[in-house]
Amino acid sequence: MRCPSIPHTSATDFKEAFEKDYCTPRPDILLRIMDMYHINTEHYNRSFPVVQSSGMGKSRLMDHSATLRFAIPFNVHEKMDPGTKTYPPFDHEDREYLTKEFEHEVDAITRPLVFLQALFNETVAELQSQKTEITKGTPQEIAGKWYNWMKDGSTVDNVGPNRTMLYDRVVKKAKELEALQPPKYQKPLVHRAEALRVAAESLVNFLKKLYKTSVKFYAIVYFDEAHTLSLPSNKSHRRTPYYALMHVLNMIRKTPIFFVFLSTNSSLQTFTPSNSAYPSIRVQNDTKLIPPFFELPFDNFARKFTSEAKEVGKLTLAGVCELGQMTKFGRPM
């Protein structure tokens, strides 16, 4: 759930409300939807966007899902004006790294590739270090311990120190990997893609050893405020960080790690591009994109309702109760 711009005292109250018990008859609904797209199904990658208006509860839903399944969260919100408060807090360094300008077209793919490679490797290293005090248990028990460790020490303004230090190492390592020249100069992404697959499998294999029961997806990586990834990093290049990430996720589509992109962007084209936008899909004829989870905002057609109803003589109790007026309210189907 997102509150776009709120005073500091209200932000504190909002944080407290955000952390109250999550009450719903189907707390695992998002996980059930994810599991429908397991690795035995033919899809371009294992990801989908969740697009809702601000304040509709998508961040809260994902946050709760992270207590049920091992999740690595990112909030890549754009920079805010001084004094403006919002919640949850942001991961500034990660956003800056993923959205910074690049010199060559291949860099657009390289950057999210090495970022995920570093993320998987550093997450395994963190789990192995025993700092998280995570031992063998059910998937939900493991998820809960990791969730608490990542959130420990977080405030209205900043994520917790554990999360900050982990992600700082991820960005540092990603920059080092990006600077390395791969051995295959003519096909630089081939070597990098293999290294990414190895890193992803290492995380899955480590979690498999911890889990007492198997699951369809062993980990979730999600990006809140993902609309910042839909803007081109360079004016001279059309590729966006989101497009690049989608391409990179195709490289590990057979690895049971799911990716979710949360956004308030109501542009259907941004997060539901056609297959024609992905040349590799046209080569892989049997693959397809996973459809997004969409909920449109309320009262889309209620703008100027009062003035327009008055103009046609419908600004009466009987008039506003007519079907033609009532259908201007609520959420479009």
Phi and psi restraints in degrees (value plus and minus 20) as a CYANA .aco file:
   2 ARG   PHI    -149.7  -109.7
   2 ARG   PSI     112.5   152.5
   3 CYS   PHI    -131.0   -91.0
   3 CYS   PSI      90.1   130.1
   4 PRO   PHI     -78.1   -38.1
   4 PRO   PSI     -64.5   -24.5
   5 SER   PHI    -175.7  -135.7
   5 SER   PSI      91.3   131.3
   6 ILE   PHI    -161.3  -121.3
   6 ILE   PSI     130.7   170.7
   7 PRO   PHI     -82.4   -42.4
   7 PRO   PSI     141.1   181.1
   8 HIS   PHI     -80.7   -40.7
   8 HIS   PSI     -62.6   -22.6
   9 THR   PHI     -83.3   -43.3
   9 THR   PSI     -59.2   -19.2
  10 SER   PHI     -88.0   -48.0
  10 SER   PSI     -55.2   -15.2
  11 ALA   PHI     -82.6   -42.6
  11 ALA   PSI     -58.9   -18.9
  12 THR   PHI     -83.7   -43.7
  12 THR   PSI     -64.5   -24.5
  13 ASP   PHI     -82.5   -42.5
  13 ASP   PSI     -58.0   -18.0
  14 PHE   PHI     -87.1   -47.1
  14 PHE   PSI     -58.2   -18.2
  15 LYS   PHI     -81.4   -41.4
  15 LYS   PSI     -62.9   -22.9
  16 GLU   PHI     -84.0   -44.0
  16 GLU   PSI     -61.6   -21.6
  17 ALA   PHI     -85.6   -45.6
  17 ALA   PSI     -58.0   -18.0
  18 PHE   PHI     -82.4   -42.4
  18 PHE   PSI     -51.3   -11.3
  19 GLU   PHI    -115.7   -75.7
  19 GLU   PSI     -17.6    22.4
  20 LYS   PHI     -90.2   -50.2
  20 LYS   PSI     145.6   185.6
  21 ASP   PHI     -74.3   -34.3
  21 ASP   PSI     116.2   156.2
  22 TYR   PHI    -107.7   -67.7
  22 TYR   PSI      90.3   130.3
  23 CYS   PHI    -124.4   -84.4
  23 CYS   PSI      94.0   134.0
  24 THR   PHI    -182.0  -142.0
  24 THR   PSI     127.1   167.1
  25 PRO   PHI     -89.2   -49.2
  25 PRO   PSI     -39.2     0.8
  26 ARG   PHI    -150.4  -110.4
  26 ARG   PSI      53.3    93.3
  27 PRO   PHI     -85.7   -45.7
  27 PRO   PSI     -38.4     1.6
  28 ASP   PHI    -123.0   -83.0
  28 ASP   PSI       0.2    40.2
  29 ILE   PHI     -78.8   -38.8
  29 ILE   PSI     -62.1   -22.1
  30 LEU   PHI     -87.8   -47.8
  30 LEU   PSI     -58.0   -18.0
  31 LEU   PHI     -85.5   -45.5
  31 LEU   PSI     -57.4   -17.4
  32 ARG   PHI     -83.2   -43.2
  32 ARG   PSI     -59.6   -19.6
  33 ILE   PHI     -86.2   -46.2
  33 ILE   PSI     -64.3   -24.3
  34 MET   PHI     -77.2   -37.2
  34 MET   PSI     -66.0   -26.0
  35 ASP   PHI     -84.0   -44.0
  35 ASP   PSI     -38.5     1.5
  36 MET   PHI     -84.9   -44.9
  36 MET   PSI     -43.4    -3.4
  37 TYR   PHI    -127.5   -87.5
  37 TYR   PSI      23.8    63.8
  38 HIS   PHI     -82.1   -42.1
  38 HIS   PSI     150.3   190.3
  39 ILE   PHI     -88.8   -48.8
  39 ILE   PSI     -29.6    10.4
  40 ASN   PHI    -104.1   -64.1
  40 ASN   PSI     -24.4    15.6
  41 THR   PHI    -115.6   -75.6
  41 THR   PSI     131.3   171.3
  42 GLU   PHI    -111.7   -71.7
  42 GLU   PSI      79.9   119.9
  43 HIS   PHI    -153.6  -113.6
  43 HIS   PSI     134.1   174.1
  44 TYR   PHI     -80.4   -40.4
  44 TYR   PSI     -59.4   -19.4
  45 ASN   PHI    -178.3  -138.3
  45 ASN   PSI     156.3   196.3
  46 ARG   PHI    -122.8   -82.8
  46 ARG   PSI      58.4    98.4
  47 SER   PHI    -177.1  -137.1
  47 SER   PSI     134.5   174.5
  48 PHE   PHI    -172.6  -132.6
  48 PHE   PSI     133.6   173.6
  49 PRO   PHI    -108.7   -68.7
  49 PRO   PSI     127.4   167.4
  50 VAL   PHI    -133.4   -93.4
  50 VAL   PSI      93.4   133.4
  51 VAL   PHI    -137.0   -97.0
  51 VAL   PSI      96.9   136.9
  52 GLN   PHI    -163.2  -123.2
  52 GLN   PSI     142.0   182.0
  53 SER   PHI     -86.8   -46.8
  53 SER   PSI     137.8   177.8
  54 SER   PHI     -79.8   -39.8
  54 SER   PSI     116.2   156.2
  55 GLY   PHI      65.5   105.5
  55 GLY   PSI     -14.3    25.7
  56 MET   PHI    -107.1   -67.1
  56 MET   PSI     -29.6    10.4
  57 GLY   PHI      86.6   126.6
  57 GLY   PSI      -9.2    30.8
  58 LYS   PHI     -87.3   -47.3
  58 LYS   PSI     -60.1   -20.1
  59 SER   PHI     -85.6   -45.6
  59 SER   PSI     -59.1   -19.1
  60 ARG   PHI     -86.8   -46.8
  60 ARG   PSI     -61.1   -21.1
  61 LEU   PHI     -81.9   -41.9
  61 LEU   PSI     -65.2   -25.2
  62 MET   PHI     -88.9   -48.9
  62 MET   PSI     -58.8   -18.8
  63 ASP   PHI     -80.9   -40.9
  63 ASP   PSI     -62.1   -22.1
  64 HIS   PHI     -88.1   -48.1
  64 HIS   PSI     -59.7   -19.7
  65 SER   PHI     -79.6   -39.6
  65 SER   PSI     -49.8    -9.8
  66 ALA   PHI     -89.7   -49.7
  66 ALA   PSI     -35.7     4.3
  67 THR   PHI    -105.6   -65.6
  67 THR   PSI     -30.3     9.7
  68 LEU   PHI    -125.4   -85.4
  68 LEU   PSI     -45.7    -5.7
  69 ARG   PHI    -161.6  -121.6
  69 ARG   PSI     117.3   157.3
  70 PHE   PHI     -70.6   -30.6
  70 PHE   PSI     101.2   141.2
  71 ALA   PHI    -156.2  -116.2
  71 ALA   PSI     124.8   164.8
  72 ILE   PHI    -135.3   -95.3
  72 ILE   PSI      87.4   127.4
  73 PRO   PHI    -114.1   -74.1
  73 PRO   PSI     125.5   165.5
  74 PHE   PHI    -154.6  -114.6
  74 PHE   PSI     119.9   159.9
  75 ASN   PHI    -139.5   -99.5
  75 ASN   PSI      90.3   130.3
  76 VAL   PHI    -128.7   -88.7
  76 VAL   PSI      20.2    60.2
  77 HIS   PHI     -79.1   -39.1
  77 HIS   PSI     125.9   165.9
  78 GLU   PHI     -88.2   -48.2
  78 GLU   PSI     146.4   186.4
  79 LYS   PHI     -80.9   -40.9
  79 LYS   PSI     122.0   162.0
  80 MET   PHI    -125.8   -85.8
  80 MET   PSI     137.2   177.2
  81 ASP   PHI     -85.6   -45.6
  81 ASP   PSI     126.6   166.6
  82 PRO   PHI     -74.0   -34.0
  82 PRO   PSI     114.8   154.8
  83 GLY   PHI      69.2   109.2
  83 GLY   PSI     -32.8     7.2
  84 THR   PHI    -102.2   -62.2
  84 THR   PSI     113.3   153.3
  85 LYS   PHI    -135.5   -95.5
  85 LYS   PSI     125.9   165.9
  86 THR   PHI    -172.2  -132.2
  86 THR   PSI     145.8   185.8
  87 TYR   PHI    -168.1  -128.1
  87 TYR   PSI     120.8   160.8
  88 PRO   PHI     -90.4   -50.4
  88 PRO   PSI     144.3   184.3
  89 PRO   PHI     -90.9   -50.9
  89 PRO   PSI     149.8   189.8
  90 PHE   PHI    -123.7   -83.7
  90 PHE   PSI     142.1   182.1
  91 ASP   PHI    -126.6   -86.6
  91 ASP   PSI      67.6   107.6
  92 HIS   PHI     -83.0   -43.0
  92 HIS   PSI     -68.7   -28.7
  93 GLU   PHI     -82.6   -42.6
  93 GLU   PSI     -57.6   -17.6
  94 ASP   PHI     -87.6   -47.6
  94 ASP   PSI     -62.1   -22.1
  95 ARG   PHI     -81.9   -41.9
  95 ARG   PSI     -64.7   -24.7
  96 GLU   PHI     -81.1   -41.1
  96 GLU   PSI     -60.8   -20.8
  97 TYR   PHI     -88.8   -48.8
  97 TYR   PSI     -64.7   -24.7
  98 LEU   PHI     -92.6   -52.6
  98 LEU   PSI     -43.1    -3.1
  99 THR   PHI    -131.1   -91.1
  99 THR   PSI     -18.6    21.4
 100 LYS   PHI     -90.7   -50.7
 100 LYS   PSI     138.6   178.6
 101 GLU   PHI     -86.2   -46.2
 101 GLU   PSI     133.7   173.7
 102 PHE   PHI    -147.8  -107.8
 102 PHE   PSI     137.2   177.2
 103 GLU   PHI    -108.2   -68.2
 103 GLU   PSI     -65.1   -25.1
 104 HIS   PHI    -136.7   -96.7
 104 HIS   PSI     136.0   176.0
 105 GLU   PHI     -78.3   -38.3
 105 GLU   PSI     -58.0   -18.0
 106 VAL   PHI     -84.5   -44.5
 106 VAL   PSI     -45.8    -5.8
 107 ASP   PHI     -85.6   -45.6
 107 ASP   PSI     -48.7    -8.7
 108 ALA   PHI     -81.5   -41.5
 108 ALA   PSI     -54.9   -14.9
 109 ILE   PHI    -106.0   -66.0
 109 ILE   PSI     -58.0   -18.0
 110 THR   PHI     -80.4   -40.4
 110 THR   PSI     -61.8   -21.8
 111 ARG   PHI     -82.2   -42.2
 111 ARG   PSI     -73.9   -33.9
 112 PRO   PHI     -86.3   -46.3
 112 PRO   PSI     -47.2    -7.2
 113 LEU   PHI     -84.4   -44.4
 113 LEU   PSI     -73.1   -33.1
 114 VAL   PHI     -89.9   -49.9
 114 VAL   PSI     -48.3    -8.3
 115 PHE   PHI     -82.3   -42.3
 115 PHE   PSI     -67.5   -27.5
 116 LEU   PHI     -88.6   -48.6
 116 LEU   PSI     -57.5   -17.5
 117 GLN   PHI     -79.1   -39.1
 117 GLN   PSI     -67.1   -27.1
 118 ALA   PHI     -84.9   -44.9
 118 ALA   PSI     -59.0   -19.0
 119 LEU   PHI     -80.9   -40.9
 119 LEU   PSI     -67.9   -27.9
 120 PHE   PHI     -84.7   -44.7
 120 PHE   PSI     -64.2   -24.2
 121 ASN   PHI     -86.1   -46.1
 121 ASN   PSI     -62.9   -22.9
 122 GLU   PHI     -90.4   -50.4
 122 GLU   PSI     -51.9   -11.9
 123 THR   PHI     -86.5   -46.5
 123 THR   PSI     -63.3   -23.3
 124 VAL   PHI     -81.6   -41.6
 124 VAL   PSI     -64.6   -24.6
 125 ALA   PHI     -80.2   -40.2
 125 ALA   PSI     -59.3   -19.3
 126 GLU   PHI     -86.0   -46.0
 126 GLU   PSI     -62.7   -22.7
 127 LEU   PHI     -85.7   -45.7
 127 LEU   PSI     -57.1   -17.1
 128 GLN   PHI     -91.2   -51.2
 128 GLN   PSI     -45.8    -5.8
 129 SER   PHI     -90.9   -50.9
 129 SER   PSI     -35.2     4.8
 130 GLN   PHI      51.0    91.0
 130 GLN   PSI     -14.9    25.1
 131 LYS   PHI     -83.1   -43.1
 131 LYS   PSI     -51.0   -11.0
 132 THR   PHI     -98.9   -58.9
 132 THR   PSI     -33.9     6.1
 133 GLU   PHI      37.3    77.3
 133 GLU   PSI      14.9    54.9
 134 ILE   PHI    -113.2   -73.2
 134 ILE   PSI     105.8   145.8
 135 THR   PHI    -143.2  -103.2
 135 THR   PSI     159.4   199.4
 136 LYS   PHI     -76.8   -36.8
 136 LYS   PSI     118.4   158.4
 137 GLY   PHI    -193.7  -153.7
 137 GLY   PSI    -192.6  -152.6
 138 THR   PHI     -91.9   -51.9
 138 THR   PSI     139.6   179.6
 139 PRO   PHI     -74.1   -34.1
 139 PRO   PSI     -58.0   -18.0
 140 GLN   PHI     -89.7   -49.7
 140 GLN   PSI     -58.2   -18.2
 141 GLU   PHI     -84.7   -44.7
 141 GLU   PSI     -63.4   -23.4
 142 ILE   PHI     -82.8   -42.8
 142 ILE   PSI     -65.0   -25.0
 143 ALA   PHI     -80.6   -40.6
 143 ALA   PSI     -63.2   -23.2
 144 GLY   PHI     -83.6   -43.6
 144 GLY   PSI     -61.6   -21.6
 145 LYS   PHI     -87.0   -47.0
 145 LYS   PSI     -63.0   -23.0
 146 TRP   PHI     -84.9   -44.9
 146 TRP   PSI     -62.1   -22.1
 147 TYR   PHI     -78.2   -38.2
 147 TYR   PSI     -67.5   -27.5
 148 ASN   PHI     -85.9   -45.9
 148 ASN   PSI     -58.7   -18.7
 149 TRP   PHI     -85.5   -45.5
 149 TRP   PSI     -62.3   -22.3
 150 MET   PHI     -88.1   -48.1
 150 MET   PSI     -52.7   -12.7
 151 LYS   PHI    -110.7   -70.7
 151 LYS   PSI     -32.9     7.1
 152 ASP   PHI     -76.7   -36.7
 152 ASP   PSI     107.9   147.9
 153 GLY   PHI      62.9   102.9
 153 GLY   PSI     -15.3    24.7
 154 SER   PHI     -92.9   -52.9
 154 SER   PSI     131.6   171.6
 155 THR   PHI    -148.3  -108.3
 155 THR   PSI    -197.4  -157.4
 156 VAL   PHI     -79.9   -39.9
 156 VAL   PSI     -56.7   -16.7
 157 ASP   PHI    -113.1   -73.1
 157 ASP   PSI     -46.5    -6.5
 158 ASN   PHI    -159.5  -119.5
 158 ASN   PSI     129.0   169.0
 159 VAL   PHI     -91.4   -51.4
 159 VAL   PSI     146.8   186.8
 160 GLY   PHI     -89.0   -49.0
 160 GLY   PSI     140.7   180.7
 161 PRO   PHI     -84.0   -44.0
 161 PRO   PSI     -53.3   -13.3
 162 ASN   PHI     -82.6   -42.6
 162 ASN   PSI     -67.0   -27.0
 163 ARG   PHI     -84.2   -44.2
 163 ARG   PSI     -62.2   -22.2
 164 THR   PHI     -81.8   -41.8
 164 THR   PSI     -67.9   -27.9
 165 MET   PHI     -86.0   -46.0
 165 MET   PSI     -59.2   -19.2
 166 LEU   PHI     -81.6   -41.6
 166 LEU   PSI     -68.8   -28.8
 167 TYR   PHI     -90.7   -50.7
 167 TYR   PSI     -50.0   -10.0
 168 ASP   PHI     -82.7   -42.7
 168 ASP   PSI     -60.8   -20.8
 169 ARG   PHI     -86.7   -46.7
 169 ARG   PSI     -57.4   -17.4
 170 VAL   PHI     -81.9   -41.9
 170 VAL   PSI     -68.1   -28.1
 171 VAL   PHI     -84.8   -44.8
 171 VAL   PSI     -61.7   -21.7
 172 LYS   PHI     -80.9   -40.9
 172 LYS   PSI     -66.1   -26.1
 173 LYS   PHI     -87.9   -47.9
 173 LYS   PSI     -58.3   -18.3
 174 ALA   PHI     -81.8   -41.8
 174 ALA   PSI     -60.8   -20.8
 175 LYS   PHI     -84.2   -44.2
 175 LYS   PSI     -58.0   -18.0
 176 GLU   PHI     -85.7   -45.7
 176 GLU   PSI     -63.4   -23.4
 177 LEU   PHI     -85.9   -45.9
 177 LEU   PSI     -58.3   -18.3
 178 GLU   PHI     -84.1   -44.1
 178 GLU   PSI     -54.3   -14.3
 179 ALA   PHI     -96.1   -56.1
 179 ALA   PSI     -40.4    -0.4
 180 LEU   PHI     -90.5   -50.5
 180 LEU   PSI     120.3   160.3
 181 GLN   PHI    -110.3   -70.3
 181 GLN   PSI      95.6   135.6
 182 PRO   PHI     -83.4   -43.4
 182 PRO   PSI     131.6   171.6
 183 PRO   PHI     -83.7   -43.7
 183 PRO   PSI     -48.7    -8.7
 184 LYS   PHI    -117.4   -77.4
 184 LYS   PSI      72.9   112.9
 185 TYR   PHI     -86.1   -46.1
 185 TYR   PSI     -55.8   -15.8
 186 GLN   PHI     -93.7   -53.7
 186 GLN   PSI     -48.7    -8.7
 187 LYS   PHI    -149.4  -109.4
 187 LYS   PSI      52.0    92.0
 188 PRO   PHI     -83.1   -43.1
 188 PRO   PSI     -48.0    -8.0
 189 LEU   PHI     -99.6   -59.6
 189 LEU   PSI     -37.9     2.1
 190 VAL   PHI     -83.4   -43.4
 190 VAL   PSI     -69.9   -29.9
 191 HIS   PHI     -85.0   -45.0
 191 HIS   PSI     -62.8   -22.8
 192 ARG   PHI     -84.8   -44.8
 192 ARG   PSI     -59.2   -19.2
 193 ALA   PHI     -82.9   -42.9
 193 ALA   PSI     -59.9   -19.9
 194 GLU   PHI     -85.5   -45.5
 194 GLU   PSI     -60.4   -20.4
 195 ALA   PHI     -83.7   -43.7
 195 ALA   PSI     -56.8   -16.8
 196 LEU   PHI     -84.7   -44.7
 196 LEU   PSI     -64.5   -24.5
 197 ARG   PHI     -81.9   -41.9
 197 ARG   PSI     -60.0   -20.0
 198 VAL   PHI     -82.7   -42.7
 198 VAL   PSI     -63.5   -23.5
 199 ALA   PHI     -84.7   -44.7
 199 ALA   PSI     -62.6   -22.6
 200 ALA   PHI     -83.9   -43.9
 200 ALA   PSI     -63.1   -23.1
 201 GLU   PHI     -85.7   -45.7
 201 GLU   PSI     -53.5   -13.5
 202 SER   PHI     -84.5   -44.5
 202 SER   PSI     -58.6   -18.6
 203 LEU   PHI     -87.1   -47.1
 203 LEU   PSI     -65.6   -25.6
 204 VAL   PHI     -81.2   -41.2
 204 VAL   PSI     -65.6   -25.6
 205 ASN   PHI     -84.3   -44.3
 205 ASN   PSI     -56.9   -16.9
 206 PHE   PHI     -86.6   -46.6
 206 PHE   PSI     -62.2   -22.2
 207 LEU   PHI     -88.3   -48.3
 207 LEU   PSI     -54.2   -14.2
 208 LYS   PHI     -78.4   -38.4
 208 LYS   PSI     -58.9   -18.9
 209 LYS   PHI     -88.2   -48.2
 209 LYS   PSI     -49.3    -9.3
 210 LEU   PHI    -101.8   -61.8
 210 LEU   PSI     -54.5   -14.5
 211 TYR   PHI     -95.2   -55.2
 211 TYR   PSI     114.4   154.4
 212 LYS   PHI     -99.4   -59.4
 212 LYS   PSI     -43.1    -3.1
 213 THR   PHI    -151.0  -111.0
 213 THR   PSI     136.6   176.6
 214 SER   PHI    -106.5   -66.5
 214 SER   PSI     137.3   177.3
 215 VAL   PHI    -157.4  -117.4
 215 VAL   PSI     144.6   184.6
 216 LYS   PHI     -87.3   -47.3
 216 LYS   PSI     -64.0   -24.0
 217 PHE   PHI    -145.9  -105.9
 217 PHE   PSI     107.6   147.6
 218 TYR   PHI    -104.3   -64.3
 218 TYR   PSI     -38.8     1.2
 219 ALA   PHI    -171.7  -131.7
 219 ALA   PSI     134.8   174.8
 220 ILE   PHI    -145.2  -105.2
 220 ILE   PSI     115.7   155.7
 221 VAL   PHI    -136.7   -96.7
 221 VAL   PSI     105.5   145.5
 222 TYR   PHI    -152.1  -112.1
 222 TYR   PSI     127.8   167.8
 223 PHE   PHI    -137.9   -97.9
 223 PHE   PSI      90.0   130.0
 224 ASP   PHI    -103.7   -63.7
 224 ASP   PSI     131.5   171.5
 225 GLU   PHI      38.2    78.2
 225 GLU   PSI      22.7    62.7
 226 ALA   PHI     -90.3   -50.3
 226 ALA   PSI     -26.8    13.2
 227 HIS   PHI     -81.1   -41.1
 227 HIS   PSI     -42.4    -2.4
 228 THR   PHI     -86.7   -46.7
 228 THR   PSI     -41.3    -1.3
 229 LEU   PHI    -103.7   -63.7
 229 LEU   PSI     -27.3    12.7
 230 SER   PHI    -112.8   -72.8
 230 SER   PSI     -17.8    22.2
 231 LEU   PHI    -120.0   -80.0
 231 LEU   PSI     114.2   154.2
 232 PRO   PHI     -78.4   -38.4
 232 PRO   PSI     116.7   156.7
 233 SER   PHI     -95.3   -55.3
 233 SER   PSI     -48.3    -8.3
 234 ASN   PHI    -145.4  -105.4
 234 ASN   PSI     119.8   159.8
 235 LYS   PHI     -87.4   -47.4
 235 LYS   PSI     -48.0    -8.0
 236 SER   PHI    -106.0   -66.0
 236 SER   PSI     -27.7    12.3
 237 HIS   PHI    -143.8  -103.8
 237 HIS   PSI     121.7   161.7
 238 ARG   PHI    -105.7   -65.7
 238 ARG   PSI     -41.2    -1.2
 239 ARG   PHI     -86.9   -46.9
 239 ARG   PSI     115.4   155.4
 240 THR   PHI    -122.3   -82.3
 240 THR   PSI     141.0   181.0
 241 PRO   PHI     -77.2   -37.2
 241 PRO   PSI     -53.2   -13.2
 242 TYR   PHI     -86.2   -46.2
 242 TYR   PSI     -65.4   -25.4
 243 TYR   PHI     -79.6   -39.6
 243 TYR   PSI     -64.4   -24.4
 244 ALA   PHI     -82.3   -42.3
 244 ALA   PSI     -61.8   -21.8
 245 LEU   PHI     -82.3   -42.3
 245 LEU   PSI     -62.3   -22.3
 246 MET   PHI     -79.6   -39.6
 246 MET   PSI     -60.6   -20.6
 247 HIS   PHI     -84.3   -44.3
 247 HIS   PSI     -64.0   -24.0
 248 VAL   PHI     -86.0   -46.0
 248 VAL   PSI     -59.7   -19.7
 249 LEU   PHI     -84.8   -44.8
 249 LEU   PSI     -44.9    -4.9
 250 ASN   PHI     -82.6   -42.6
 250 ASN   PSI     -49.9    -9.9
 251 MET   PHI     -87.9   -47.9
 251 MET   PSI     -44.3    -4.3
 252 ILE   PHI    -140.3  -100.3
 252 ILE   PSI      10.5    50.5
 253 ARG   PHI     -86.6   -46.6
 253 ARG   PSI     -39.1     0.9
 254 LYS   PHI    -112.7   -72.7
 254 LYS   PSI     -16.0    24.0
 255 THR   PHI    -119.6   -79.6
 255 THR   PSI     110.4   150.4
 256 PRO   PHI     -94.6   -54.6
 256 PRO   PSI      43.4    83.4
 257 ILE   PHI    -146.4  -106.4
 257 ILE   PSI     108.0   148.0
 258 PHE   PHI    -126.3   -86.3
 258 PHE   PSI     127.9   167.9
 259 PHE   PHI    -142.7  -102.7
 259 PHE   PSI     116.6   156.6
 260 VAL   PHI    -147.3  -107.3
 260 VAL   PSI     117.6   157.6
 261 PHE   PHI    -139.0   -99.0
 261 PHE   PSI      94.5   134.5
 262 LEU   PHI    -118.1   -78.1
 262 LEU   PSI     111.5   151.5
 263 SER   PHI    -170.2  -130.2
 263 SER   PSI     132.1   172.1
 264 THR   PHI    -117.2   -77.2
 264 THR   PSI     -20.7    19.3
 265 ASN   PHI     -88.2   -48.2
 265 ASN   PSI      97.5   137.5
 266 SER   PHI    -109.1   -69.1
 266 SER   PSI     -14.7    25.3
 267 SER   PHI     -94.7   -54.7
 267 SER   PSI      92.0   132.0
 268 LEU   PHI     -82.2   -42.2
 268 LEU   PSI     -54.3   -14.3
 269 GLN   PHI     -87.8   -47.8
 269 GLN   PSI     -51.0   -11.0
 270 THR   PHI     -83.0   -43.0
 270 THR   PSI     -67.4   -27.4
 271 PHE   PHI    -128.1   -88.1
 271 PHE   PSI     -15.6    24.4
 272 THR   PHI    -152.2  -112.2
 272 THR   PSI      38.3    78.3
 273 PRO   PHI     -87.8   -47.8
 273 PRO   PSI     131.7   171.7
 274 SER   PHI     -94.4   -54.4
 274 SER   PSI     145.7   185.7
 275 ASN   PHI     -79.6   -39.6
 275 ASN   PSI     -45.7    -5.7
 276 SER   PHI     -84.1   -44.1
 276 SER   PSI     -40.0     0.0
 277 ALA   PHI     -96.4   -56.4
 277 ALA   PSI     -31.1     8.9
 278 TYR   PHI    -142.3  -102.3
 278 TYR   PSI      76.5   116.5
 279 PRO   PHI     -75.6   -35.6
 279 PRO   PSI     -55.3   -15.3
 280 SER   PHI     -87.4   -47.4
 280 SER   PSI     -44.8    -4.8
 281 ILE   PHI     -87.7   -47.7
 281 ILE   PSI     -57.3   -17.3
 282 ARG   PHI     -86.2   -46.2
 282 ARG   PSI     -46.9    -6.9
 283 VAL   PHI     -98.3   -58.3
 283 VAL   PSI     -62.3   -22.3
 284 GLN   PHI    -110.2   -70.2
 284 GLN   PSI      62.5   102.5
 285 ASN   PHI     -81.8   -41.8
 285 ASN   PSI     -43.4    -3.4
 286 ASP   PHI    -111.7   -71.7
 286 ASP   PSI     -18.4    21.6
 287 THR   PHI    -122.5   -82.5
 287 THR   PSI     139.0   179.0
 288 LYS   PHI    -172.1  -132.1
 288 LYS   PSI     141.6   181.6
 289 LEU   PHI     -99.0   -59.0
 289 LEU   PSI     123.9   163.9
 290 ILE   PHI     -95.7   -55.7
 290 ILE   PSI     110.8   150.8
 291 PRO   PHI     -85.8   -45.8
 291 PRO   PSI     132.8   172.8
 292 PRO   PHI     -97.7   -57.7
 292 PRO   PSI     142.1   182.1
 293 PHE   PHI    -118.1   -78.1
 293 PHE   PSI      86.6   126.6
 294 PHE   PHI    -133.0   -93.0
 294 PHE   PSI     120.1   160.1
 295 GLU   PHI    -158.5  -118.5
 295 GLU   PSI      97.7   137.7
 296 LEU   PHI     -97.9   -57.9
 296 LEU   PSI     135.6   175.6
 297 PRO   PHI     -89.9   -49.9
 297 PRO   PSI     145.0   185.0
 298 PHE   PHI     -99.2   -59.2
 298 PHE   PSI     133.6   173.6
 299 ASP   PHI      36.0    76.0
 299 ASP   PSI      20.5    60.5
 300 ASN   PHI     -80.4   -40.4
 300 ASN   PSI     -52.9   -12.9
 301 PHE   PHI    -124.9   -84.9
 301 PHE   PSI      -1.6    38.4
 302 ALA   PHI    -120.0   -80.0
 302 ALA   PSI     -12.6    27.4
 303 ARG   PHI     -84.0   -44.0
 303 ARG   PSI     118.2   158.2
 304 LYS   PHI      37.5    77.5
 304 LYS   PSI       8.1    48.1
 305 PHE   PHI     -79.2   -39.2
 305 PHE   PSI     -67.1   -27.1
 306 THR   PHI     -82.2   -42.2
 306 THR   PSI     -69.2   -29.2
 307 SER   PHI     -86.0   -46.0
 307 SER   PSI     -59.7   -19.7
 308 GLU   PHI     -90.9   -50.9
 308 GLU   PSI     -59.4   -19.4
 309 ALA   PHI     -85.3   -45.3
 309 ALA   PSI     -59.2   -19.2
 310 LYS   PHI     -84.9   -44.9
 310 LYS   PSI     -57.9   -17.9
 311 GLU   PHI     -83.3   -43.3
 311 GLU   PSI     -54.6   -14.6
 312 VAL   PHI    -120.9   -80.9
 312 VAL   PSI      -8.3    31.7
 313 GLY   PHI      53.3    93.3
 313 GLY   PSI       7.2    47.2
 314 LYS   PHI    -127.9   -87.9
 314 LYS   PSI     -13.2    26.8
 315 LEU   PHI    -104.9   -64.9
 315 LEU   PSI      39.0    79.0
 316 THR   PHI    -153.4  -113.4
 316 THR   PSI     147.5   187.5
 317 LEU   PHI     -79.4   -39.4
 317 LEU   PSI     -62.8   -22.8
 318 ALA   PHI     -89.9   -49.9
 318 ALA   PSI     -58.5   -18.5
 319 GLY   PHI     -85.7   -45.7
 319 GLY   PSI     -65.1   -25.1
 320 VAL   PHI     -93.3   -53.3
 320 VAL   PSI     -32.8     7.2
 321 CYS   PHI    -108.7   -68.7
 321 CYS   PSI     -24.3    15.7
 322 GLU   PHI     -90.3   -50.3
 322 GLU   PSI     131.2   171.2
 323 LEU   PHI     -76.8   -36.8
 323 LEU   PSI     -61.6   -21.6
 324 GLY   PHI     -81.9   -41.9
 324 GLY   PSI     -49.7    -9.7
 325 GLN   PHI    -107.1   -67.1
 325 GLN   PSI     -59.7   -19.7
 326 MET   PHI     -83.1   -43.1
 326 MET   PSI     -54.4   -14.4
 327 THR   PHI     -92.3   -52.3
 327 THR   PSI     -25.4    14.6
 328 LYS   PHI     -99.5   -59.5
 328 LYS   PSI     -30.2     9.8
 329 PHE   PHI    -128.2   -88.2
 329 PHE   PSI     147.9   187.9
 330 GLY   PHI      66.1   106.1
 330 GLY   PSI    -187.4  -147.4
 331 ARG   PHI    -123.7   -83.7
 331 ARG   PSI     109.5   149.5
 332 PRO   PHI     -81.6   -41.6
 332 PRO   PSI     125.5   165.5
